[in-house]
Amino acid sequence: MINRKDLWLLILILIVGAVVAIINPRFLSPINLSNTANLIGLFGIFAVAQAFVIIAGGIELSVGSIIALLGVIFVDLVAPGTVHWSLAFVVVLALGCAFGLVHGWLVTYLRLQPFVVTLCGLLIYRGIARWYTDDSTAGFPFGASFPVLEWLTTGRLLGIPHTLIAFAGIATVMGIVLHRSVFGRHLFAVGKNEEAARYSGIASSRVIILSYVICCGLTAVAAVFIAMYTRSISPSSHGNFYELYAIAAAVLGGCSLRGGEGSIVGVVLGTVLLQVLQNLVNLLGIPSSLNFAVMGSVILLGVVADQQVGNARFLGKRKPARSAGDAKVLRTPTSAEN
């Protein structure tokens, strides 16, 4: 179900898309739309993953490094042909969930700050990826072919990229989990006020840990798609700043960095808007180095808007109470009371 914030975001996407199409008609070309849809699918998977942690009141900064490390491992297992790609996928998925389990445990049981835990993860996983490959590029050997795997990850169905189809399926399932399950209600409660949720009987530590497991597990899925999309991985740069894409998409989609707010529909729309803006930068010939400036501006505007909405809600809740109090103080005594 689309709320008012999501509706405004959808209108903004249509306006920006129309402006881009007017400025450069190539925006509506089938090739450009297909490439944009493919990127939406690739980046949308780990953007949805990031949303779960943000709603829980945390943050996951190691997304890019996890994509690099797990991508390297997946390629190393599949490329020689000694391990079937399905088994390699299970290994990568299990490692991603294990990373999330460790992050959640450190945050809940050792009471470490999510920023510190995931920042350390960013450095550790990137370092392991570089050590694992001896700081060299990992890729598929010349002539190597994996028809089924390539069709599943980079193929198209009726012109629609499989990455976009996978993203739609994941978003649908995660939307049901977040908005139609007991876990989803507990997740919002913990993100809004962890102490109050714990006193109300919610196992807040378990909810937070599970949010990190979901986040890193979905990131592992994204790592496989991205590895097959790029076909080669330089561990020193692969996935750099992807956590910024995920955070920007989540914030644009209405996820509050204070926790307790957000929707999957909003994250999907945020991902679409972010990729449309990236496409705008490319079509207008703006230097690609300004992509980071665009992302930083988007995150800043999203946080400012979230802060203003939060302040407006706070003042709106206080105003009636103050008016009622003033009415009691200023009430004129009746003749009977005199």
N, C-alpha and C positions, 0 to 999 in steps of 0.2 A: 504494500500500500504506500502511495507517494504522499508525503506530508508537504506542508507549505514550503519548507526550506528546500526540499528536493524539487518541487515544482519550479521555484525560482531558478534553481541551478539548471534545470532542463531548458528553461527559457533563455538563460544566459548562453548555454551551449548552442542553441539554435541561432541566437543573434551573432555570436562569434563566428559560427560556421557560415552564416550568410555573408558576413563582412569579408571573411577570407575568400569565399567563392567569388564575390564581386571584384576583389582586388586581384585575385589570380584564379581564373577559371579552371586551372589544372587541379585545383582542390577536389573538384567533382569528377575527375577522370577515374575510370575503373581501377587503374593501377594504383593511383594514390589512395583511393578509398580502401582497396584491398590491403595495402601495406599498413595503413593507419589501423585498420581492424585487427591485423596481425599483432601490431604493437600493443593495442588495447588489451588483447588477450594475454600477451606475455607479461605485461606490467600489472594487469588487473589481478592476476592470481595472488601475487605477494602483497598487493595493496589491500585486498580483502583479509589476508593473513595479518597484516599490521593492524587492521582495524580492531581485531579481537583483543589484542594487547592494550591498545589505546583506550578502548571502552572499559577495560579492567583497571584503568588508572596507571598503566605502565607505559613502556616504550621499548622497541626492539631496534637497536642500532646496528646489529650485526647481520642484517639481511643480505647486503651485498657480499660480505665475506663468506657467508654460508653458501650463497649461490656459486661463488668462485670455487670453494673447497669441494662441495658436493658435485659440481659440474666436472671438475678435474677427476674425481674418483669415478664418476659414471663413465666418462670417456676412457679412462684407463682400464676399467673392467670390460667394457664393450668392444673397444677398438681391436684388441688382439683376437677376438672371436672365441676366447676360452670360456667366457661367462655369457649366458644368454641374457639378452637385454631386460627381460622381465625380472630375472633374479637380481640383476644390477639395480633395477628400479626399486625393488623391495629393500635392498641394502641401503640405498641412498635415502629412501623414505624413513627407514628405521633410524638411521643416523640423525636425520633432521629432527625426528621426534625426541631422540635422546638429547640433542642439544637443547631443545625446548624444556625438557624435564630438568636438566641441570640448571638452566636459567631460572625456572620457576622455583626450584628448591632453594637456590641462593637468595632469591628475593623474599621468599616467605619464611623459611626456617632460619636463615642466617641474618635476615632483616637488612640485607644490602639494598642500596638504591638501584632501581632498574637501569638508570642511566649508566651507573658505574659497571654493573654486571655486563650489560650488552656492549658497552664501549670496550671493555676488556675482551669480550667475545669477538668483536670486530677485529681487533689486533691479533688475537690468538689464531683465529681461523684463517686469516689472510697469511699469517706467517707460516702456518702448517701447509697451506696450499702451495706456497712458494718453495718450501723445503721438500714437499712431496714430489715436485716436478724438477727439482734442482733449479728453480727459477727460469725454467724454459717453457715454451708453449706446448700445450697438450692438444692433440688433435687426432683425427682419423687418418690412417695411412692412405697413400694414393691408391685409388681404385676400390677402396673398401665400400661395401654397399650393404645396407640393412633395410630392405624394401618395406617391411611391415612397420618397423620403428620409424622410419622416415615418413611414411604415409600418415601414421598416427600423430606425429608431432609437427610436421611441416606441410602436410597435405591439405587439400581443400575439398569440401563437399558442396557441390553446386555453386562453386566460387567463394564459399565462406571458409576462411581459414579454420583449421581444426583447433588452433589456439583459442580463437574466439568462442568456438563451441564448447571447449573445455572450460573456459572462463565462465560462460553462461551457466553451465552445469554446476560448477563449484559454487558460484554466487547463489544459485537457487538453493542448493543444499545448505550452505552456510546461512542463508537468509532464514530458512526454516529453523535451523539450530538456534540462531540468535533471537528470532522474534516469536517463535512458536514452541519453544521448549522450556522446561524448568531451568535447565542450565543457563539459557539466555537471560531469563528473569534474574537469576542469581548473579550473573555477570554484570548486568546493569546496576544491581543493588550494591555489589562490592565496589564497582567503580565510582558510584555516587558517594558512598560512605562505608568504608570497609569495617570500621569498628561497629557501627550500627547493624550492618549485615551479620557480623559475627554474633552479636548479642541476640539477634532475632533467630538464631539457629542455623544460619548458612555456614557451611564449611568453606570459609573464604580462602584459606590456603589452597585447598583442592581446586577451587574455581580458578584462582590465579595461575596455578601450575598448569592446569588444562588449557588455559588461554595461550600460554607460551608454547605448549606442545602443539596445539592447532596451528599457531603462527609458524613455527619452524617446520612443521610437517608440510604445510602448504607451500612454504618457501622451497622445500626440497622438490616438490612437484614442479614448481616454476624453474628450478635449476636444471632439470632434465630438458624441459622445453627450450630453455635459452641455450643450453649446450648444443642441442641439435639444430637450433636456428643459426648459431654462429659457426658451428662445425670445428672451431678451434678456440682454445682458452689460454689467454695469457694471465697467469695467476696474480700478477702484480697490478693489473688494471681491470680484469673482468669483474663486472658487477659493481664497479666503483660508483658510489653515491646513489645506488639503487634504493637504499633506505630513505633517501630524501624524496625520491619519486613516490614511495609508498606512503610516507608521512604526509606529503603534500596532497596526494589523492584522498587520503582519509580525512584530513582537515578540511579540504574543499567539500568533501561529502558530508560534513556536519559532525564529524567525530571531535568531541571536545578533548583537548589535551589535559583537562582536569579529570577526565574519566566520567563514565556513567551516561554518555550520550553518543548517538551515532546510529546509522542504519546501513544495511548492505546496499540498498538502492542508491543511497547517497554516495557511497564509495564507488559504485559502478559509474555513476554520473561524474564524480570527481576524476576518475581515471580517464573517461572520455574527454572531459574538458582539458585536462592536462596534455593529452596527446594531440588534441586539436590546436592547443597553443604551441606545442612543439612543432607541429606541422606548419603553423603560421610562420614561425621563425625560419624554418627551412625554405618555404616558398617565397618569402620576402627577401631572401638572400642575406639575412642577418647572420653575423658570425656565430658559429655553433658554440663558441666559448660563452656566449651570453645565455645559453640554456640554463646555466646554473643561476644566473641573475633572475631569469624568469621564475625558476622554481623557488628561489629565496623570496621573491616578491609575492608569489602565490601563497606561500606558507605564512608570511607576515600578514598579508591581507586577511587570510583565513583566521589567524589568531586574534587579530584586532576585531574582526566581525564577531567572533565567538565571545570575546571579552565584553563588547558592547551589548550583545544580546543578553549575556549573563547579568550585567549591571542593570539593564532594563527590567529583567525579570525580578531581580532583587528589590529594586525600587517599587515595582508594581505590587509586590507582596507586602511591603512595609507601609505603603500609602494608605490602604484601607484601615489598617490597625491604628495608624496615627490619627486618621480622621475620626475614628470611633472614640479614641481617647480624648481628642480635643472636644468632641461633642459632649462627653461626660463632664469635662471640666468647665466648659462654657455654658452648660445648660442653665437656663434661667429658672430659679425656684418658683414653684407654683404657690398660689395663695394658701392652699391647704398645708403645704410644707412650712410656710411662714407661721 
